[in-house]
């Protein structure tokens, strides 16, 4: 058991609460100072505010696709109340993601608390100091990150052998991302092998039908969908061995190593103690993660919003396995596990503190005077109709978005229209202008200025102009 004296319990609880709130404050500040690119944050913001305005499958000018023709994640409908309550504020998305993050923490704490308060706090510690979780929260918004509580509850249901719980949570998990039904498919095979035919058949039927809907039926109703897996199928069919080998050697293995490092030793020791029995909790958890692991090996992506399913399943597995709690009664194992969590997540927290306390951001500058300019731009936007077409660098887009606004970031996957009515550039690296450099932004301003009819703002932070701008004026690469 993990026993803590009252004063240590209070200190640990207070410290955990502070670290829980830290990412929220950092991300709110990041939005305020234009530190997130629209291709990450504004993409979903544009979807959410238009859905809240009555368009269930809005076209995203930031992405060049309708939201459900891109990914199929029905859970995003839960964003609508947050948008309404916040009056379409960009900060609503940060609170939405934090809501799901807190839900994961609360669910974990409550479900582990019957095993003891010390264990419940240690479970929260594993979340708060998981590099995979923190990297996802930093992103700063994605339905894959929201799914952590659902994965945790699914593992709980598996551990309790509660069939209804397993079915409900399996359905819930699939609402967050279209790749997750592959995990449920693997889970169904586990129960079929165990001869739990009824449960296995239900999960198998659901996962197959859901996948058929996503990849075959969905395009029939809403039109062509973006094909994320075509290149994988093509590569495997052309030369499976060479394709797989090339993908494996191209991965920066330090990224997944840092993400999974705190879990490796406890999981190996637990498996060893179980003597590879099929009915242990490890087997279904492992099977669920196989398809996701395969997908991410091929894509080479384990960080940001790609990590949460792995983290939540692994944390849940440790929390509900009695051998884990026996294992960390050994102080050497306990201290090593704590050390690995702290050391692997330290880079995230160093980055958070540097930005929050010192105002040092990688993709932006924290200057209070810029806020006045941003406010002025927002006021000017109130008098601009939605039939106008905008070109804007990525950081400030979150602050100007409103339902129906057609705004395009340069040099993303979006095909730009031939003409723009307004251009808005962030100057001197004051916002995230990826993939443009300061010099390229300066050149674009110079070229576009020739086509301006009226300069609405031109200070140290922004160039905002009205005119008849050809897309060629932003061709600076």
C-alpha positions, 0 to 999 in steps of 0.5 A: 500500500502507498501510505501518506501522512496527512501533511504529505497528503495535503501537500501532494494533493495541492501540487497535483491540482496546481499541475492540473491547472497549469496546461489550461492557463498556458493554453489560454495564454497561447490563444491570447497571444496568437501562439497556436496555428490555425491548422491545429486550433482554428481548424476545429474552431471553424468547425465548432462555431459553424456547427453551433450556428446550425451547419452540421457538416461545415466546409472548413476553408482552413482545411479545404474539406467539410469536417465530416468528409475529413475525419469522422468524430461525432463527439465534436457535437459536444463542443456546441454548448461550449461555443454557445456559452462562451459566445463563440469565443476561441477560448471555449475550445481550450475549456472544452479540451480541459473539461475532457482532461479533468473528466479523465482525471476525476474518473481515474481518481474515483475508480481507483479510490476504493483501493486507497487514497494514496493509490488514487493520488498516484494514479492521478500522478501518472496522468499529470506526469505522463509525457504522452498526456501532456504532449496531447494537452499541449496540442491544444485540441483534438478529439483523440485527446478527449477520448482518454476517459472513455478508454479508461472506462473500457479497461475498467469494464474489461477488468470487471467482466461487465459485458454491458459496460464493455459494449457501451464503452466500446461504442463511446470510444468509437465516437472519438476517432475513426481508427478506434473501431479497429481496436474494438475489432481486436477486442472482439477476437479476444472474447471469441477466442475465450468462447465468450461468443455473445459478447465477442459477436456483438463487438465484432458486428458493431466494429465491422458495421461501424467501419463499413459506415465510415469507409463505404457508406459515409461517402455515399451520403456526404460525398468523397472523403479524404483518404488517409490510408490509401498510401499505406495500402498502396505501399503494402501491396507494392512491396510489403517488406520494403515498405514496412522496413522503410517506415520502421527505420524512418521513425525517431524512436526516441519519441515513443521511447520517452512516451512509453518509458515509465510503463515499460518496467512495471508492465514487463514485471507484471507480465512475468508474474502472470506467466502469460495467462490469456485471461489476464487484463494485459491480453485484451489491453495489448490486443486493443493497442495493436492496430493503433500501434501499427498505424502509428509505426507506419505514420511515424506519429506517437506524440501530440493527440496520437498518444492518449489511447496508449496512455489511458489504456496503460494507466488503466491497466496498471490501476486495475491490476493488483500486481502493480500495486504489490510491485510498487511496494518495493521502494526501488520500483516505486522510486524508479517509476516516479523518476521515469515519469518526472524525467520524461515529462520534464521537457513539457513542464519546462516549456510550460513554465518558460512560456507562462512565467518568462513569456518565451514561446517558440512560435510567438512573442508575448507582448502586451501591447499586441493585445490592443492591436488584436482588439482593434482588429476584432472590432474592425471585423464586426463591420466586415460581412461574411461574403468577403474572402480573407487571407491570414497568417495562422496565429491570429485566425483564432481571434477573428473567426466567426460563423460563415467567415471564409479565411485561408492560411497560406502554404497549407494543404488548402487550395487558395482562391484566385482573389482575396478581399482582405489580407492580414499578416502577423509581423516580426514573428509576433504570431505563429506564421508557419510555414512562412519566415519573417522575411517571407511575411515581409515580402508578402506584405510588400507585394500585397500592399500594391493591390490594397485600397485601404490599409486598416492597420500597419503597426509593429504587430499586424498588417491588415488591408482591404483591396483586390488581392491576387493569390500571387501576392503571397507567393514568396517561397 
